[in-house]
Amino acid sequence: MLVEVISKYLLSNKRLVVPNLGTFIVKKTGENVLFSNLIKSDDGVLRRLLVEAGISELEAAGLIDRFVFEVNYRLQSNGECPITGLGRMV
């Protein structure tokens, strides 16, 4: 669900911060989505999007934490992490 929320948001917005992971950045709509780990601080947007989708604040925070853990784990273990609808992080 989290990846779907991110993908949908990036269709009409230029960037989205995933707290403690980094920022997805759209340079040109409909093309590649870039990722930068320079901006990691929580701006509350992703959590708000999840809450608007019907998830409680606590569940949203847990969902984000699990996503960050899984991405970091896959990157450390395999050197890459495929993210459906967004591509893969290496």
C-alpha positions, 0 to 999 in steps of 0.5 A: 500500500505504501508504494502505491501511495508514493507512486500516486502522489508522484504523478502530480507532485515533484518530490516526496520524503520517506523519513529516515530513507530519502526523497523520491524526486520527479524531474519530468512527469512521466519519466524516471523517478530519482532518489536522493538520500540527502533529505531524510527529515520527516516533513509529515507528508507521507504520514498524512497521505497514509492517514488520508487513505484510512490508516491510523497515525500509529499504523502509518508510522509503523508502515513507514518504519517497516518500509525503510527497514526492508529497503535498507536490509535489501540494499545491504544484503543484495546491493539493490531493492526493487520497488514496484512501480518506481524501479529499483534502488542500488 
